[in-house]
């Protein structure tokens, strides 16, 4: 799995003029936690695809996969630029297909194998689908909404149900400098909406009750004070 996404990321060249530079060794970046003030600020647009941006994107994927997570925004690693990376291809080995051919979560006690007590079979890992979006804009939302339990790498170990539009349309620049419009639905739609919120200084806990939000924030404020000594 790791080799597959590394292959995909290595298709992003880091060059100067006509000479290919020595391959950048991807590095893990520190993920900022609340209440770091950068997480509440609006990120600035990217003006051009540069070598520095390509390095940033590779490092963001490396950091996201290592965490592990399915999305990461540049402000979460302290870079105030409008860049997000996502990959919603990962799937639990406990997933199986329903009658419509879609994957769904199945508990061991609900699995009906040929033999009693048979374990849920391992499914092949899906190919990675790393997507980097530069200056993403959400330009349309469906009226239909869905509720997903969301978490955040900047708010680890806390999860809450969040209601968002089921589908959306995003316009963004890819790593080749091309402007793309793409319709999204399901988990990918939710993930991109979540990450674009980060670019606008908004967190998923802003969608929950003030009481819950304040309780979570206070825990991280106390932890930050203890870490600071």
N, C-alpha and C positions, 0 to 999 in steps of 0.2 A: 504493500500500500504506500509506504513512505517513498519507495523508489519511483512509483508512478507519479506522485505529485511533484517530486523533485525533477523528474524528466519534464513535466509540464512547465514548471517554473523556469527551468534552464533554457526554455525557448525565448525568454526575455533577454535579449543581448544587452550587454553593457559595453558600449563602444565609444571611441573618440575618433572623429573623422572616419577614415577608411580602415583604421587599425583596431582590431578587437583587443580590448584590455584583458589582462589576466582575470579569470573568472572570480567574481566576488564570492567570498565565503560567507554564506548566510549566518546571521547572528541573531540570537535571542535578545529582544528588547524588554526592558522592565515595563510591566503593565501597571499603570497608575490605578490606585484605589481611591474611592471616595473617602474623605471630602477634598481631595486634591482640586484646587481651583481651576485647573486647566479643563477638567471634565465638565465645567459649567459655562465654558466660553464658546463662542461661535468661531469655527475654523474658517480659514481664508481660502479662496479659490486657487487652484493650481493654474499657472499661466502657460506651462510648456512641459512636454515629456523630456526630462533630462536624465542623465546618468544617476544623479542623486535620487531622483524619484524612483527609478528602476531598482536601485539598492533598497530604498525604503519599502517598496512593495514586496520584494523578496523576503526582507526581514520580517515584515508583517505576517506573511504566510507562515514563515518558520515559527514565529512566536504564537500565532493562532493555533497551529497544529500541535505544538508542544503543550499548550495550556491544559487540556485541549478545548477548542471551541469551534464554532461554525461561522463566526464573524468577528471582525475586529476593525475599529476605526482608528485613524491616525492619532487623534487626540488622546486615545487610551494609552499611547506610548509617548505622549508628550509632544507630538508633532502637530502643530495647529494648521494642518492643510486638509482640504476636502478630498480625502482618499479613504476608501473602505475596501476590504477584502472579505469574501464569503466563500464557503464551500458547504453546501447542504447535502452532499452526496453520501456522507457517512451514515451508516445504518447499523443498528444493533443486530447481533447475530440471532437475537430472539424475535426478529421480525419474520413474518411470513406473508404470502400473498393471499388476498381474499378472492371471492368469486369474480371480481372485476379485474383481477390481475394487479391490484394495488397492494403495497406492503402495509401491514398493520402489526401492532404489538400483540404478542400472544403469550399468556402466562403458561408455565409448565403444566399446571393442572388442567388447562383448557386444551392442551395439544392432543389431538387424536391421531396417534400413529397406528401402524399396522399391529404392533405388539404392545401389550399393556406395559406401562412403565418406560416406554421408549422415550429417549430424550429428544427435545426439539433439534432438528438437524441444523448444522451450521450452514449458513448461506454464503455464497461467494461475496467478498467485499466488493462494493461498487467501485468503478473507476472514479478517481477524484475529479471534481468539477470546480477547480479554483477560478474565481471570477474577481478581477480587480476593477473597481469603478472609480474613475477620476471625476470630480465635480458632479456627483450624482444628483439629479433632481427628480422628485416624485411629481409627475405631471397629471396623474389620474388615479382615482381610487374607486373601487366598486362600492355599491350601496350595501352589499352583503358583508357581514363581519364574521370573524372567527375568534375564538379564544384559545390562546396557547399559554402554557406555563413557561414564562420567560425567566432567564437568568442573565448574568452579565459577568464578564471576566474582571470588571472593575468593582463588582459587588459580589465576591465569591461566596458560595454556599447559601445564597438567598434566592428563592424562587417564588414568583407570584403569577397568578392568572392575569393576562392582559388582553383586552379586546381591541382588535385592529381590523381594518378592511381586509377581506379575504384575498382580494386581488389588487394589483397596482401596476402602473406603468412607470418605468424609470428611464430617464435619458442621462447618458453618461459618456465620457470619453474613455476609450480603451487604451491599452499600452502602445498601440500603433498610432494614436492620435485621431482615430476615427470616432465620430459621434454615433452612438448606438441608442436605439429605442427598443425596449424589451418589455413585454407583458409578463408579469410574474404572478404566481398564485401559490397558495398553501404555505408551507414552511419557508420557502425561499422569499416569498412576498413579505412575510412577517420579519424574517431576518434582515432583509434590506431596509425595511422601514425602521427597525430597531437601530441599525448602524447609521442611517441618515440622521436619526435623532441625535446621535452622538456628535455629529458635525454641527448641530445647532445648539449644543450645550444642554441637551435634554436626555434624561435617563428613564429606563423603564419604570422605576419606582415613582416617577412623576405621574403615572397613570393609576396608582393605587391610593388608598385613603391616606390622608395627612397623618393620622395616628400611626399607621404602619410605617410610612415613609420616615417619620421622625424617629421612631424606635430603631429602625435599621441604621439611619444616619448617625445616631448617637453612639451606637456600638462601634462604628468605624472611627468616629471622632475619638472615643476613648482609647481604641487600639493604636491610633496614630500618636496620641499623647504618650502612651506607654513606650512606643518604639522610639520616640524622640528623647526619652529619658527624662 
